[in-house]
Amino acid sequence: MPHYLSVHNEPSIPKEMVESRWASLAEETSAVWVKTWYLLDLTRRFCWWNSPDSETPERIFLDHEISWDEIIQVRLTIPSEWRWRED
């Protein structure tokens, strides 16, 4: 399934609201929320989704009244894929 990174920038959102949204998003079935990286003050969040397309996270965010700046299709690589590589 394709991977997407959603970028959220909400400087004035209360921590409790973010946590409430996370609890709801964890129950979604049309796409899988894998993890989120966030600034300690929660103003910016970067969320990894496995989704059939970019429109699915958009619909999820609209349903949960979550704003986003962009949703980008990304690929994943890990260091072990590059160790012992012969060029």
C-alpha positions as CSV (number, residue, x, y, z in Angstrom):
1,M,0.0,0.0,0.0
2,P,1.4,3.5,-0.8
3,H,2.8,5.6,2.1
4,Y,1.8,9.3,2.6
5,L,3.1,12.0,4.9
6,S,0.6,14.6,6.1
7,V,1.9,17.9,7.4
8,H,-0.2,19.7,10.0
9,N,0.6,23.2,11.3
10,E,-1.8,24.3,14.0
11,P,0.0,26.7,16.4
12,S,-3.0,27.4,18.6
13,I,-4.6,23.9,19.1
14,P,-4.9,22.7,22.6
15,K,-3.0,19.5,23.5
16,E,-6.3,17.8,24.7
17,M,-7.8,18.3,21.2
18,V,-4.8,16.8,19.5
19,E,-5.0,13.8,21.8
20,S,-8.7,13.4,21.2
21,R,-8.2,13.4,17.5
22,W,-5.4,10.8,17.8
23,A,-7.8,8.5,19.7
24,S,-10.4,8.8,16.8
25,L,-7.8,8.4,14.1
26,A,-6.5,5.2,15.6
27,E,-9.9,3.7,14.9
28,E,-10.0,4.5,11.2
29,T,-10.2,1.6,8.8
30,S,-10.1,3.2,5.3
31,A,-6.4,4.1,5.8
32,V,-3.8,3.1,8.5
33,W,-2.3,5.8,10.6
34,V,1.2,4.4,11.3
35,K,2.8,7.0,13.4
36,T,3.3,10.7,14.0
37,W,6.4,12.9,14.6
38,Y,5.6,16.1,16.3
39,L,7.2,19.1,17.9
40,L,7.1,19.0,21.7
41,D,4.6,21.9,21.8
42,L,2.4,20.0,19.3
43,T,2.2,22.9,16.9
44,R,3.6,20.9,13.9
45,R,2.9,17.3,13.2
46,F,4.1,14.9,10.5
47,C,1.9,11.9,10.2
48,W,2.7,8.7,8.3
49,W,-0.3,7.0,6.7
50,N,-0.7,3.9,4.6
51,S,-3.5,4.6,2.2
52,P,-4.7,3.5,-1.2
53,D,-4.5,7.2,-2.4
54,S,-4.0,10.7,-1.1
55,E,-7.7,11.4,-1.2
56,T,-8.5,9.0,1.6
57,P,-6.5,10.9,4.3
58,E,-8.1,14.1,3.0
59,R,-11.6,12.6,3.6
60,I,-10.6,11.4,7.0
61,F,-9.2,14.8,8.0
62,L,-12.4,16.5,6.7
63,D,-14.6,14.1,8.7
64,H,-12.6,14.8,11.9
65,E,-12.3,18.6,11.2
66,I,-8.5,18.4,11.0
67,S,-6.6,20.9,9.0
68,W,-3.5,20.0,6.9
69,D,-1.0,21.8,4.9
70,E,-0.1,19.0,2.5
71,I,-0.3,15.3,1.9
72,I,2.7,13.9,0.1
73,Q,3.3,10.4,-1.3
74,V,6.6,9.1,0.1
75,R,8.8,6.0,0.0
76,L,10.6,4.4,2.8
77,T,14.2,3.3,3.0
78,I,16.2,2.0,6.0
79,P,20.0,2.0,6.7
80,S,20.2,-1.8,6.5
81,E,19.2,-1.6,2.8
82,W,22.3,0.4,2.1
83,R,24.9,-1.4,4.3
84,W,27.4,-3.6,2.4
85,R,26.2,-2.2,-0.8
86,E,28.7,-2.4,-3.7
87,D,28.6,0.4,-6.1
